[in-house]
Amino acid sequence: MRKCWLLSRRCFLSAAISLSLATALAAERAVLNVYTYDSFASKWGPGPQIKLAFERQCDCEVNYVAVHGSTGILSRVQLEGTSSRADVVLGLDNSLLVEAQNTGLLKPHKVALTVLQTPFAWHDKTFLPFDYGYFAFIYDRTKLRAPPRSFQQLVDADDDLKILIQDPRSSTPGLGLLLWVKALYREQAAAVWRKLARKIVTVTRGWSEAYGMFINGEADLVLSYTTSPAYHMIVQGTDQYQAAAFSEGHGMQIEVAAQLKNAPHPALAQRFMNFIATDDFQAAIPTGNWMYPIKDLADGLPAAFDELVTPSTRLLMDPQHIAENKAAWVDEFSAALSR
């Protein structure tokens, strides 16, 4: 009887020691804080798959701090300054590069850019692309039989053609549309906005609000991406939603990640930056973020991507030009729509 008691006591002590060690190890496990936008981190976005893949190899925990849109990411980092707990920011885009660089809070990514397999050249040493796509107006072909085939056709269409767009001050697609219009029309942009204003049902804060209204039948066209139809084809099994191909070309978006100078875990942050360019990360992009990966995947893209609109011209504005003029362009947009 005493022997059993001694064995039990020994087992108890052993278990207690093991538990203490496990608790200590768990307490020492590094937490990588990644500031990103809400849809990336959500359960239907690519974030969870990427989190699991990285945690399998890093012996760490990935903690997403989700905010609203790429502008929200930048605003949060600017507000926190050098006291930010962020290790990596994931989800800024080409429209915010200069503004983000000017914070002085970021450091070079040190990733060999030879890994990129993209239709655009990239030489920036601070910002690393993780996906890209093209802005487009999506329509339901069971309802709209003759969608506009150019941006000018959209501008000149009868005012009973209704569209939904997003606010350039709070939405990445909204800002993308602003740059798209400016790239095509330059000094005539204000006049274009005034004509478009008569067709706009509403300007929403973000993409999801506008797209939800479109799906509910509240407009003929919604601002989104050429890749949006792939979601409907793959997930919902329908090809009724299509992107209108515009002959002048489509605005391009490149989403990027960057490391913080004062990252609490600099080595881990660098490891995550390297991880971005691997298949384990990139494989989550096509059907998680519904964008194009920055490298060719071993298994290729889903077949639905072969059916998507391929822009005849990619419209990509110089980041410095954007930084110098964005405030004036937003004011021009606001003034035109408030009339």
C-alpha positions, 0 to 999 in steps of 0.5 A: 500500500505504501509502495503504491502511495510512493509511486503515486506521489512520484507520478504526481511530482513528475506531472507537476514538474512537467506542467511547470516546465510546459507553463514556463515554456509557453510563457517564453513563447514569442508572440509576433504582432502583425497589424493587418486589415480586418478581412485578411485576419478574419476566419474567411480570409487568408490569415488563419491559414498563414498563421498556422503555417508559420507557427508550425515552423517558428515555435511562436504565436502569430497575433493579428491586430485587425483594423479597418483597411490599409489606411487604418493600419497606417493611422494606427502605426503613426498614432503609436509611433516608436511605442508600437507593439507591432512587429510587421505591418501587412496590408499597406498598398502602393498608394500609401508607400511614401506616406508610410516611409515618411513615418521613419518607423520602418526598416529594410526587409532584406528579402531577395527580390529575385523571388518575385514573379510579377507583371510589374517591376519592384525594387523597393527595399522597405516594402515587400509585395505579398499580392496584387490585383486590379480594380474593376466594376462588377455586374450581374450578367443576368440583369445587366446585359450590356455593361460598359466596355470602357470607363468613358462608356460608364461616365457617359451612360444614362443616369439610371445606371446605378453604381456603388463605390467606396470612400477614398478616405477610408477604403483601399478600393475607394482610393484606387478608384480615385487614382484610376480616374485621375490617371485616365482624366487628369485635369478633367477628373472633376468633371468626370466625378460630377457626371458619375455622381448622378449615377452613384447610389451611395459612397460606403465606408468600406468594400463589404458594405458596398458589395453587400448592397450590390448582391442585394440588388441595390445597384447595377455595378459595384467597385471591386476587383477583377478577381471577385468573380473567382469567388463566386465561381469557386465558392458559390458555383456561379458565373453570373457575376463578372467584371466589366473589361474597360478598354483604357485599362484598369487601376492596379493595386499592389499590397505590401508588408514591412518591418517595424524598426522597433519591432519587439521581436526583430529576428522573428519579424525578419523570418516572417518577411522571408516567409511571405515569399514562400509557397506556404504563404502565397498558396493562401492568397488566391482563394483566401484574399482573392488576389494574385500571388507574387510568385508562381505556385507549384500547383498553379492558380485555380481554373476559375482564374483563367476566366477572369478579365485580363486588363489591356493596360495596367494603370499604376501611378508613381507613389511620390506623385500620389503622396504630393497630390492625394489630399487635393484629389480627395478634396476634388472628389468630395466637392464634385459629389457634394454638389 
